[in-house]
Amino acid sequence: MFEKLDKLREEVSRCEKRRDEANERLKAAQEKLKDAEASQILSDVGALKLSPEEVAKLLQLAASGKLSVPTAENKTDPTTTEATSSIYEDDDSDDNKEESEDEDY
């Protein structure tokens, strides 16, 4: 009498099981992608041989939009060189200010 309902319930159960398995595969694939991206970032930063301070400055410039990415079209663009070279400038001006403030008293 309820054969049709039983078959439909079984089908729903099978579909839910397949969905759960697919979700597990999706999570595993997303985790692998995240790990691969992190590994690539570490590899790229390591290849540049930048100090943590230089990486922080580079990221600040990129976040503020002041860092332009060199392409074939703008390789001779002086703003690219200026923005990149500013990463390597020393912040001695801040240190000098602090030293002069200490000497006042």
C-alpha positions in Angstrom: 0.0 0.0 0.0 2.9 2.4 0.8 5.3 0.9 -1.6 5.6 4.1 -3.6 6.3 6.1 -0.5 8.9 3.6 0.6 10.7 3.8 -2.8 10.7 7.6 -2.6 12.1 7.6 0.9 14.9 5.2 -0.2 15.7 7.5 -3.2 15.8 10.5 -0.9 18.1 8.6 1.5 20.4 7.7 -1.4 20.5 11.3 -2.7 21.3 12.6 0.8 24.1 10.1 1.1 25.5 11.2 -2.3 25.2 14.8 -1.3 27.0 14.2 2.0 29.8 12.4 0.2 30.0 15.2 -2.4 30.2 17.8 0.4 33.1 15.9 2.0 34.9 15.8 -1.4 34.3 19.5 -1.8 35.7 20.3 1.6 38.8 18.2 1.0 39.3 19.9 -2.4 38.9 23.3 -0.8 41.4 22.5 1.9 43.9 21.2 -0.7 43.5 24.4 -2.7 44.0 26.6 0.4 47.2 24.7 1.4 48.5 24.9 -2.2 47.8 28.7 -2.3 49.6 29.2 1.1 52.5 27.1 -0.1 52.8 29.2 -3.3 52.7 32.4 -1.4 55.4 31.3 0.9 57.5 30.1 -2.0 57.1 33.4 -3.9 57.9 35.5 -0.8 60.9 33.3 -0.1 62.2 33.7 -3.7 62.1 37.5 -3.3 64.3 37.2 -0.2 62.4 40.0 1.5 62.5 40.7 5.2 59.2 40.6 7.1 59.3 44.4 7.3 59.7 44.7 3.5 56.9 42.2 3.0 54.7 44.3 5.3 55.5 47.5 3.4 54.8 45.8 0.1 51.5 44.6 1.3 50.6 48.0 2.6 51.4 49.6 -0.8 49.4 47.0 -2.6 46.4 47.4 -0.3 46.5 51.2 -0.6 46.6 51.0 -4.4 50.0 52.7 -4.6 51.8 49.7 -6.0 51.3 49.0 -9.7 52.0 45.7 -11.2 54.5 45.8 -14.0 53.2 44.6 -17.4 54.6 44.7 -20.9 52.6 47.9 -21.4 54.0 49.8 -18.4 57.5 48.4 -17.9 59.0 51.8 -18.5 56.5 53.6 -16.3 58.4 55.5 -13.7 55.7 55.2 -11.0 56.3 51.5 -10.9 59.9 52.0 -10.1 59.2 54.6 -7.6 56.6 52.6 -5.8 58.8 49.5 -5.8 61.9 51.3 -4.7 60.1 53.0 -1.8 59.8 49.5 -0.3 63.5 49.3 0.2 64.0 52.8 1.6 65.1 53.0 5.2 62.8 54.6 7.7 65.7 56.5 9.3 63.7 59.7 9.4 61.4 58.2 12.0 64.4 56.9 14.0 66.1 60.3 13.8 63.0 62.0 15.2 62.8 59.7 18.1 66.5 60.2 18.9 66.2 64.0 18.7 63.2 63.9 21.0 65.2 61.9 23.6 68.1 64.4 23.5 65.8 67.4 24.4 65.7 66.8 28.1 
